[in-house]
Amino acid sequence: MNNPGIPLAHSDTGPCAEALFVYRGGRKELVPQIAGGEAPDEFLYGFPQVQAAIPSAGFIESDGSGMLLRRIMKPFELLTARFGFGLFVSSFLLNWEKIQSARVMVATTDSTGIPLLLLKRAGILSAKVVLISQGLHSLEDDLAHLPWATWLTESLYRCLPHAAALVALGDGDEVAIRTNCSRVRLPEVITIQFGIDENFWRPAAGADTGDGGFVVSVGSDRLRDYPTLVAAIGETPLKLVTRLDLPPEAARPTIEKVSKLSWPELRSLYQQSRFVVTPVKDQPRDSGHSATLQAMACGKAVILSDTAGMWDRENMKHGETCWLVEPGNKAAMRDAIAHLWSHPEEAARIGANARRLLVEKYTSAGFGTHLAQVVQKHMGSPTTQGRLL
């Protein structure tokens, strides 16, 4: 299935881009895959819709160019990566002309947004910065093991007022940002529910109803709670797609681990599963977001840990659009798996409801449309904010 809405000719613009997205890497290869129907578009984070609204929009990313500079900067970038938010400074130096010409920059991760906000704080960068934050609010905990953690955390949080807007991908993240970052004067904080490509992630067609003889769990986020899942799964066949190390108890014939699949292969795995499980540790930020939504789009019921970081508690309803369990509760997880396994008609009902909810609330096009409105709002004359704190 082709996706004609994805721009190809101007996705990586010349020196002038009024709205400039900043990615860590891999999008130049991803865009043609999306256009050919071989990959979903959600990890462009709304770029197609922003470019439709602002034709001069473009993007930069960390790629193979400027290898000498990248080698010089690699020790620093590796050092910051140990802190959990690697600063890819070489990409900014290599793309400085584009950065200087932009009026609004959209940082799609904290590791791309922090350097931009540091430049804003120093009075060097004139473009406004819209930061899609996916963990900046948890820096205090992430850096707690470092002897200078307090100083570093405070320094990074002091950059936040220099953003034009912070975008949270769910309700849990917005609450965490407002709570944990309240020590500084925050810019506008906006929740735009993350959305996925419902045209790529879709239920199986024809006779392949996908009510097969196994359960699926997907993800390599550090907050995944696979020990709880492995302890709860019993002898139910489980296929795990992850790069994380599993507990020793996972070494049994009924559990199969795969570390890498193509996008179509992953879609097929969702479609063929009986249902999907997303086990997450209890933290005030969302985790398992994309894998859960992908499974929902494929018409699958998802057993999901009911964490403090739930992205949309109003619509993610137990027994209706998902099956919620207490985080870390092995008995509750075991009961949920046993119940849906022995009641396939209920799993099918929840999966159908999940697909309907996703199409209504959580599509990548919907996310991009709302983000485009935010970017357009900040497309006024560029200004150098200077020091605010």
Secondary structure as UniProt FT lines:
FT   TURN            4..5
FT   TURN            9..10
FT   STRAND          19..23
FT   HELIX           27..35
FT   TURN            36..37
FT   HELIX           42..44
FT   TURN            45..46
FT   HELIX           47..53
FT   TURN            55..56
FT   STRAND          58..61
FT   HELIX           67..81
FT   TURN            82..84
FT   HELIX           89..94
FT   HELIX           96..101
FT   STRAND          104..107
FT   HELIX           110..121
FT   TURN            122..123
FT   STRAND          128..132
FT   HELIX           136..138
FT   HELIX           139..142
FT   TURN            143..145
FT   TURN            147..148
FT   HELIX           149..157
FT   TURN            158..159
FT   HELIX           160..162
FT   STRAND          165..168
FT   HELIX           171..180
FT   TURN            181..183
FT   STRAND          188..191
FT   TURN            198..200
FT   TURN            206..207
FT   STRAND          215..218
FT   TURN            222..223
FT   HELIX           226..233
FT   TURN            234..235
FT   STRAND          238..241
FT   HELIX           248..250
FT   TURN            253..254
FT   STRAND          255..258
FT   HELIX           263..272
FT   STRAND          275..278
FT   HELIX           289..297
FT   TURN            298..299
FT   STRAND          302..305
FT   TURN            308..309
FT   TURN            313..315
FT   TURN            319..321
FT   STRAND          322..325
FT   TURN            327..328
FT   HELIX           330..342
FT   HELIX           344..361
FT   HELIX           364..377
//
